[in-house]
Each structure stands twice: as C-alpha cells, then as structure tokens.
Amino acid sequence: MMRQRLPIALAALLCLAGFAALLARSPPTFLLLQERVFDAVLRLASAKATPRVQVIDIAEVDDQGLPWGRAATARLLAALATAGPQVVALDIVFSSDCGPGPANDALAHAIGQNPTVLGFLMSARTTLPLRPGPRLAVSGTPTLWEAAGAEGPCTGFADAAAGLGVTALLADADGLVRRIPAAVRAAGVVHPSLALEAVRLAQPGAASPVLAAAAQGNRLRVGSAIFATDAAAQLRFAPSQPQVWAARTSDAASLLAPDADLSRFQGAVVFIGSSLPQRGGLRATASSPIAPSVQIQADLAQGLLTGHLPQRTAAAPLWEAAAATTLGLASIALLLLAPVGAGVGAALGLGAVWALGTALWFATTGSLLDPVTPLLAALIAGAIALVGRANSSARAERTLRRKLAQLLPAAVVRQLADDPRRFHLRGERREITALMTDIEGFSETTRAIGPEALVALLDQYFATTCAIVLRHGGMIDKMVGDSVHALFNAPLDQPGHVDAALACAAELLRETEALRQRPQMQAAGLGRTRIGMETGMAVLGDVGSGLRIDYTAHGDAVNLSARLEAMNKSLGTSLCIGPNAAAQAQGPLRSLGTHQVRSFGMMELFTLPDEGVSPFT
C-alpha cells in the first residue's frame, strides 16, 4: 500500500516545493494576487474613527450659496483657529492666481492663524519654488519617488504655512491606492507627505521623523514608533470604510454658521479636502472605488499617530515559505497515514491555526503575513496526496456497488451512492417598486468610441448607479447593456419602498448628470440617464435549473416601468412615474398629464417637481 502511495507523495512534495519558491521569490503577478488577500484582511480589520483625526469636506457652495472659493476657505480656517486644532492640513494645492487681492490676503492671514500644512504636487518643472525646511531627516540613500520640479503653493501662502507636504498618490498596477510615499525628492530636495508633515506638527515635543535606508529594508521613525516602508519608501495604510468617513467628517459650509459647534476640532489633526468628483480627488482603494484623497491622507495620519500601520517586512516571504513547507509536509503525512476523516480534520486544523496566527500577529504588530497562500499550498499538496487513497477508495466503492446491486435495485443503489440534493426557492407574490434606467443615445456612443473605452465608461457608470441603488435599499435585478433593472421591497420587506425608490431616482439623475460633466464622459458623448418606475404586485423567485438560476420578478409593474422609461423620450423628461407609485408617494409629485401607454392603456403619469432634487428620504 505504501509503495502505491509513494509516487503520489513525491508529486505532492514537488508541488509544495513550487509553492515555497513562489512565496520566497514573489514575482509581480503573484504579488498582485497577494495584495488582494491583504486588502481583504484590512477590510476585516478596518480601524474605527478616532476623535483626534477630523476631516472637513468642502462642498460645491459655501454657507452663502456661492461657489466655494478662497474667501470661504479663509473664513473656515479663521473659524477653526478659535477651536484650537493641533494642526490643519489642506489636501489642496493653491498654485494659481497668486497675485494680491482681498481673498488671497485673507487666506494667507488665516493660514498663519493655525499650524497649517499646505499641499504640493510633483511636476516635470518647478512652477513655484518649495520652501525647504528641517521637516524630515534622511539617513543613507533611500530610493524615493523623484521629479525634476514641483507645483507648489503661492509664495504668500507657503510663507504663512507651518509646513508643506506632497499630496500625490500612486496607484498599483490594478489601479488601487494602497500606499502613500513617506517622502519624495522634488527638485533635489526631500519633502514629506502631507499626512507625515501633519503628524510631525502634531507632536511638537518630538524629534523630526527620520527615514533610514538599510539592507533589511527602509524604516521610518516617527516619535517613538518605527514603521517599515517598501523599497520606494512608501507607507501602507489601512483604508477606512465609508462609515468611518461619516463619523469623522464635517461639512465645511455648516462650520461657517455663527452658531457652529467647533469643539470637536480642539486638539485635533484636521484634514481639509473635497469628495466632489469634479474636484479630481477621488481614488480607488481596497475599501471603495471612489475614496476621497483627503480620507486617504487622514487614514495614514491616524495610523502614524496610533502607531498602527499595516507593514510588510522583508522577512515575511521567508516566513510564509516556511509555513507552506511545514503545513504541506504535515498535511501529506496526515492524509497518507491517518484515517481520512481524522487526517482531513487535522490538516484543516493546522491551516486554521496558521490563519488565526497571522490575524493575531497583525493585530499585535501590524505586520502582514499571507494567511491564504501557505494554506492553499498545503491543501493542494494534501489533495494530491489524497489521490492515492482516493484510487483505493474508488476501487472499494465499485466493489461495494457490485455487491449492493445483488441485493438492491440499481436505482436505489445509485441514490444511496450519489445522494443528489437540489435547492429551489419557491415563488412568492409581493408588492414591489420596479425602477429601470437607460442611457439616452447610447447606441451612438457605442459606435463613436472603441471597445476598451466603452467598457471603462460602463464600469464608471455602473459603479455610480449600482452604489446609489444599494444605498437606498434596492436590489440589482440585472444589468442589460447600458440599463440597470432594480427592485425595491425585494427579496425582503422594505417599509417605505416607494419613497426609497423615488429618492434613489433623484440621486441617480443628479449623480449621473455630474458624471456626464467629466471631460472623458463629454468626449464620449455620454447621454443623460432616463428612468421609469412603477409599483405593483409581482411574482418573485428562482427561475432556472442546473447550473444557471436567476432570482427575478415578473408582473405588470416590471413591464410598465420599462415602458415608462421609454416614454421619457416623447415626454421630454428624465423620470417617468406610474400612477400606483405616485399614489403611495409621501411627497409632492408633478403630473405629466394622461397618456396612452402601449399595452397598458391611458393613465396619468408623474415626475418629481424638480428632477434630481428629491423631497423623499
């Protein structure tokens, strides 16, 4: 028996050796896959908001309803000064319109009222010189992101500021921002990141941060904490979730009110930036495809202040290769020698110990170890080792079938051996609100741009629309071409589903119109979004069999919502609401008159009083 299993054991050992070499050498493709694993770990361990780090989000207009400008920023900084923040960091580059004027004078004065950090960008040439300062000590010759020049803030603003920090963010090959440069070299001078400079100013009694290059990897010392950086002196941050953003973020315009409560900013590290797409500050992270850059800077600052940043040490791949080897050898031995059930249980238990150990190690030290790949290596090696036993089991099963066939009918034997089980959700009738969207003139857009551009456009469009539907409690039934089919009050009860769908429709119109204003969308000729919605009874349940099952709805409300979406073209509207939905709406609607709807007859149709502005919550 052992001689039969020896070739299988050798094959498993070769597989295990390949995995160990992969972990130790870490080629780029494998590293990218490994990054996805770390993304999942960081999402599970997402940090909570801390009062010491606050974010102020600049909106479209100020408290007077005027477009937000430097005068409003000056008033905001002046108001913050009364609260006494430790430091204020602006994720904004004030590099243009530097001449004298009331707004610029007021902003320069307000910058000087707080310990303020201003942002700058890397550039091929220097537009405005950066004021050097002893903000970061460098030991050795670490490899830094380098540029011939920089786009700095206006001289008057820079002179009033307490420090400067680079705001640029670099994405990985898959487009996600996972790291922020601890420092960069611009025009031959080393400068810290915006977050690091803010943390430096928040620790006035501590020594300046030190970035040291060493054979075992770069290190950054901030106060008493030491952090490992990657080869390019970048710090990995733990991306926070949108609920954390909400907890630590204040609306800028509301803080300008005379009775605004500014107590939360006392002694805090305050970051000011914007989440508006048109301001160009949105980045994709592991937690969100549209994370504001100001939130990313706040995440890094929070990690630096608390001493907890995810780190990947130079020794981590060797530890993972050793774990893969140890787990694999143990699994092979257990699965070849022990009873199958006990061997599988013990092998899985060892894998669980490794996964739990990596979680505890990260929670204790902040160091990231891959919980999946060593376990996967052990499982694959163990699976190959099981083949030897599986062959023996297959022979025994065939013998048992022949024996049983002499005692029981063949059909009964097959059922006992195979035990087939099928699951099918039974249908149900329930009231739903169906919402259908479509992009006007999308056929022309499809013909005008190439396939890669088309896919990228739809990715952005669906990321925006689907997030809105889910935020309002809707279910994405399907996406067909450029259309989104959404259901409200399905599959579970959703009180107030009509108003939720109306609020969703208003936000869809507003946000897709903002999306259309982006230069790349204008160049592609992206049309406006049209929406149809109606409420009524429908039958919901699983439809299909075998490998393809679709949970969907059937009923007049679904069909009518599609008809109403198409009627927007003739009515000149973007949102067309059916009579049943209108009857249940709690807020005001505007009648579009009575119209003939194909297959449904004459009916009164409605829309919002002001499309894109919802009276519903």
N, C-alpha and C positions, 0 to 999 in steps of 0.2 A: 504493500500500500504506500509506504513512504517513497519507494522508488518511482511510483506513478506520480507522486506529488512533487518530486524534486524539480522537474523542468518548469512546472508552474511557479514554484518558489523562486527559481532563478529569474524567470521573466518578471516577477513582481519586484525582485531586487533591482533589476535593470531599470524598471520604471521609477522606482524610488530614487535611484542614483540620478536619473534625469531631472526629477523634481528638485532634488537637493542642489544640483548645479544651477538650475534655473533661479532658485531663490538666492544663491550666493552671488551670481553674476548680474541678475536683474536687468535684462535687456529692455529697451524703451517700450516695446509693445506690452511686455509683461508688467512693467511699472505702471502703465496707464490703467491696466485692469486692476492692479493692486490699489491704485488711487481710489477706484470706485468702492473697494472694500472699506478703505479708511473713511470715505465720505459717509458710508452707512454707519460706521462706528460713531463718527462725530455727530451725525443726526440723532442717534440714540442718546448720546451724552451731551446734548445741546445745553449750553450754560443758561442760567436764568439772568434776568436783568438785575444789575446792582445799582443802588442809588448814586454811587459815586460817578458813574458814567451816564451822561444825559445827551440826547440828540434833539436838535431843533430842526424841523423840516420847513424849508422855505416853499411857500405855495405860489400860485400864479399871481395873486394880488396881495396887497398889504391891507392893513386894517381900514384904510380909507377907500378901498375898492380900486386903487390904482395899480398898474403893473409894478411888481416888486422891483426895486432898484437900489442903488447905493444909499440913497437917503433913508429908505426903510431899514437897510442893514445897519446904518449908523444909529438909528433910533433903537434898534434891537440890542446892539452892543451896549449902548448907554443904559438901557433898562437892565441888562444883565449885570452891569457894574454895580448896581445898587444891591444885588443879591450876594455878591462876593464869591464868584466861582474861583476855583484854583487856577484854571486855565481855560481859554476858549480857543478852539481850533476850527478854522474855516476851510472846509473842503471846496474852496472856490479859488480861482486864480484871477486876481484883479490886474490884468496885464495890459488893458487897453484904456483909451480915454483918460490919460494920466494928467491932463492939464489942470490948472487951477479952476475952481468952481465951488459953489456952496456945498454940493453933495460930496465931492471929493474931500473938501476941507473938513466937513462934519464926520466923514468916515475915518479919516486919518486921526482926528481927535478921539473918536470913540474907540478905535483900535488901541490907542495908548491908555485908555481907561481900564483895560483888562490886561492880564498877561496873555497875549494873543499870539497864536501861531497862524501864519498865512501859508497857503499852498503855492507850489510852482510845478511846472511840467518840464520834462526832458525835451530837448529840441536839437536840431542839427546846427543851430547857431543861436547865439545869445541875443535875445531881443532887449532884455533889461538885465543888468548885472545883478547877481545874487550877493547879498551882503554876507561875507564869511563870519564865522564866529566859533567859539570853542564849544560846540554842541555835541560832538561825538569824537571820542579818541579811538584811533585805529592802531592796532598792533600787528606787525607783519604786513603782508601784501595780499589781503583777501581779494578774490575775484568779485567785482561789483558790476552792476549794470552801469554802462558808461555812455555818455553822449558828449558831443563837442560843445554843446551850449545848453541853455535853459531858457524857458519862458517864465520869467519871474514877475512878481507883483510890482506895481508902480513904486517908484523910489520913495515917495512920501508915505505910502502905506508900509513899505518894508522898514523904513526908519522908525516908525511908531510901533512896530511889532516887536514882540519879545523873541520870536524865532521864526524860522522858515522850515517847511518840510515838503518833500515830494509827494504829490497826490496820485501819481500814475500807478496803475495796477496792471500786472502782466497775467495773461491767461495761459493755462496749459494747452496742450495740443488738442484737447477735446472742448476747448472754449470756456472751461470753468476756472474761476479765480480761486486758488487755494492758498496762495502765499502773497506776502507783501514784502518788498525789499526793506530790510532793516536800514540800509543806506545805499546811496548811489554816488557816482562820481560825475559831476557836471562841470564842464569847462576846467577839468583837472582838480576840482575841489570836492571833497567828500561831504555830503549832506545827509541828514537822517530822513526817515519817512515822517509824514505828518503825525501819525499816531505815536511814534517813538519820541518825537520832539515834544508832543503834548505831555507825555508821561514824564519826560525829563523836567519840564517846568512844574509838573505837579509834585515833584519831590525836591523841593529847593535845598534841603539839607544834605542830599545825597550827592555822590560824585557823578560826573558826567558818564553816560553809557560808554562802554568800551567794546569795540568789535575786534576780536582777535582771530587771526588765521593760524591754524595748527595742523599738523599732519593727520590727526584724528578727526578733523572737521572744524569748521568755524564755530566760534562761541560769541555770544553777546551777553555782556554783564550789564544789568540794569538794577541799580541799588544793590541788594544782597542776592538777587536772583540771577541765575545763569541759564541761558537758553541756547540750544543748538540750532544753527541755521543750516540751510542746504549749501551746496557748493557755490551758489551765486549770492550768498549772504541774504537769503530770503527767509522770513519767518512764516511758518504755517499758522493760520488762525482757525479757531473753531467757529464756523458760520452759525450765527444765531437764526432762530426761526422767526417768522413774521409776528408771532405773538409776543416775542421779546422786543421786537421793534416797537410794537404798540405800547408796551409797558414803559419804555424809556424815552419815548418821542413826544415832543410837544409841537403844536402848530405855531409857526413863527408869528402869523398875523394876530393870533389870540393873545400873544405875550405883549403886544403893543398897547393893549387896552389899559386905561389908567388904573383899574382895579385888578389887574392880572396878578395871580399868585406866583411869585418867583422864588419861593422858599426852597423848592427842590434843587435849585441851582447853587445854593450856598455850599461852598467847599467841593463842588463837583467839577469833573473834567467834562466840558461841554463841547460837542461837535456840531457844527452848523453846516448844512448842505441841503440838497433838494432831491426828492424822489420823483420829480416830474420827468417823464420820458424825454420831453423836448429839451431838457437841460443837459442831456447826454451823460447822466451819472449812473445809469443802470448797468449792472454786470451780472453775469450768471455765476452762481455759487452752488455748492452741494445742497444748500437748503432752499434756494429759489432761483428761477431763471431770470428774475428781474430784481435783484438785490441792489438797493441804492449804495453807491460807493461810500457815502457818509456812514452807513451802518457797518460796512466792512471795516472802515477805519476805527469805528467805535469797538468792534469785536476785538481787533488787535490790541487796542489800548486797554480794554478790560482784562484780556489775558496777561498783558505785561504788568498791570497793576496788581492783579491777584497772584501772579507767579505761576499761572496755569495756562500754558500753551501746548498744543499738540506738537510733539517733536519726533523726529525720525533720526535716530543716532546711526553712526557709521557701522556699528556692530550689529544692528538689527537684522540685516540679511543673513549674517552668520548664525545668529540665534535661531532664526526661522529654518535655515537649512538643517541645523542640528535637531530641531524639533521634528521636522519632517522625517529625518532619518530614524530618530528614536521611535516616534509614533508608528512609522511604517514597519520597522522591524518587529515591534511588539504586536502589531496587528497581524502580520504574516504568521508569526508564531502561534498566536491565539487561534486564528482561523484555520490553521492547518492541524493543530494538535488538540484543541479543546472541542467539546460538543458545539455544534453550530450556534445554537441559541446563546449559550454562555459566551462563546468566542465573539459573536457579533455584539452582544451587550457590553462585554469588557472593552472591545475596540472602540465602540461609540463612547463609552465612559471615559476612556483616555482622551479621545478627541474633545469631549466636553470639558475635561479638566484643562486642556490647553486653551480652549476658547475662553473659559472663565478666568484662567490665569492671565491672559492678555488683557481682559477687561479690568481686572484688579490692578495690573501693572500700570495701565493707562490712568486709572483713577488715582493711583498713588503717586506716580512720577510724571505723568503727561506724555510718556514715551509710547509711540505707536508700534505694536507688533501685529503682523498679519495673522488674524485668527482663522482664516479660511484656507489659505494655500497649503500649509502643513497638514491640516486636517484632510484636505482634498487629496494630497499625495498619499496619505496613509489609507484613505478609503479606496483609492484606485489600486494601490498595491495589494490591499487586502481583498479587493474584489477579484483581482487576477488570481490571488491565492485560493479564493473560493472555487475557482473553476474546476480545480482538481476534485474537490469534494462534490461539486455540482454534477460532474460526469458520473461519479459513483451513485449519487442520488437519482440521477435520471435513469440509470440502468435499473436501480431498485424500483423506481416508480413504474417503469414499463413492465417489470416482472409482477408488481402488485396489481397493475391494471389487468394483466392477463389472468391472474388468479381470481380477482374480483369478477371478471367477465364470466367466469364459470359459475358464479353464484348469483349475480345480479344482472338485470337488463343493462345493455350497453349505454342507454340514455341516462340511467341512474348513475352509472359509473362516471360518465362524463361530468354530470352535475356535482357529484361528490368531489371529483378531482379539480374541477375548474372553479366552482362556486361563483358564477357570474353575478354581479350586482350592478344595477343601473339606477341612477337617480334622476328624477324628473320633477321639477317644480310644477305643481298643479296650477291651472289658471284661476284668476280671480277677477271680479268686477269691482272697480273702484273709480271714484271721480278723480280726474287728473286735469292739469293745465298743460297743454302742449305748446311749445314755443319752437318755431322754425326760423332759421336765418338763411340769408343768401347774399352774395356779393353782386351788386349791380355791375353789369358789363364784364363779368369775369371771363367770358369766352374771348373777348378782345384782348384782355390782359394775358391770357394763356398763349395766344398767338404772338403777342408782342415781345415776350421775354422767353429766355431759354429755360430748359427743364430744371437746371440747378437753381436758378434764381426763383423759379416758380415754387419749388419745394421749400426754399428758405423763406419766401414770402408767406406760404401757408403755415409753416412752422410758427412764425411770429404771430400770425393771425389767430391760429387755433390756441396757442399758448395764452393769448389775451382773452379770447372769448370763453374758452373752457374754464379758465380760472374764475371768471365772473359768474358763470352758471353754477359752478360748485360752491362758490362763496354764498350764493343766495339759496342754497339748499336744493338745487336742481340735480337731475341725473342726466348724464350724457347718454342718450339712447344710441346714437350713432353719428358719424361724420361721413357725409356723402359728398364727394367732390369738394366744393367750397362751402358747403352748408353744414350747420350744426343742428341736430334734432335733439331737443331737451324735453324732459318730462318733470313736472313738479307734482308732489304728493305721491311719488312712486320711488322705490318699491314700498316704502314705509309712510305712515301718516305724517303729513306736514301741515299743521294748522296755519291758516292764512296763506295758503299756497298761491292764490290768485294775486294777492298783493306782492308776494315774494317774486312771482314771475314778472309783474309789471316793473318792480324796482330793478330786476335783472335786465329787462329790456331797455330801460332808460340808461342804465350804466353801459350796456353793450353799445348803444348808439353813441354815447359820449366817448367811450374809450376807443372804439373803432374809428371814430372821426379823428381823434387825436393821433391814432396810429397812421391814418392816411396822410397826416401832415408831415410825417418824416420824409426826408429827402429821397430815400430809396423807394418808399412807397409811392411818392409822387412821380418818380421816374418810371415806375412800373405801371402807373395809371390805375392804381387800386381804386375801385368804385366804392360807393357808400354801402353800408350794410342795411338790408331790409329785413323786417321781422313780421311774422304773423303769429298770433296766439289766440287760443280759444280753450274753454273749459267744458268738460262733459264726461260722461261715463265711458269707460273703455275696459277692454279685457286685457289683462297683463299676465304674462307667464313665459316659461321656456318654450321655445319653438325650435324643433330640430331633433336630430338623433345622431348617434355615433359620436364622431369627434367634433362636430360643429353644432353648438347650441346657442341660440340667441334669445336673450330676455328682452321682450319688446312689448309694445302696446298696439291694440287695434281698436278703432272706433271712430265715430264721426268727428270728434274733437281733433284727433290727429290729422285726419284728412282735411278738415276745414282750415286748420292752422296753415297747412301748406297752400291752400287756395288763397287765404288772406295774405300770405307773404307775397304771392304773385300779383295780387291786386294793388299792392303799393305802387306798382309801375303806372297804372292808369289813374290812381288817385293822387299821385304826386307826393305820397307820404313815405316815411321810413318805418312806421309801425302801424299795423292794422289789427284791431282788437275785435273779437267776435262778441255777439250780444250776451252769451252766457257769462263769459269772463267779465264783461262790463257790469252785468247785474250784481256780481259778487264783489266788485272792487269797492274798497272803503274810501278811496279818494276821488277827486274830480277827474272826469274824462271829457274829451271834446268829441261831439258827434260828427261823423263824416257824412251823415245822411243815409238814406236807404238805397241799397244797391243790389243788383242781381249777381248772385254768386253761383258759378257753374256747379250743377249737381245739387245745390242746396236752396235755390230759390232766392226770393227777396228777403233782405234782412238789414237792420240798421247796424252800421259799423262805427267804430270809435278809434280814437288815438289819444295820446297824452296831451294835456293842454300845451305843453312845450316839450317837444321831443328831446330827450337827453337830460331833462330835468324832472326828477320823479318826486311826487308828493307821497310816495309809499315808502315804507321801511321794511 
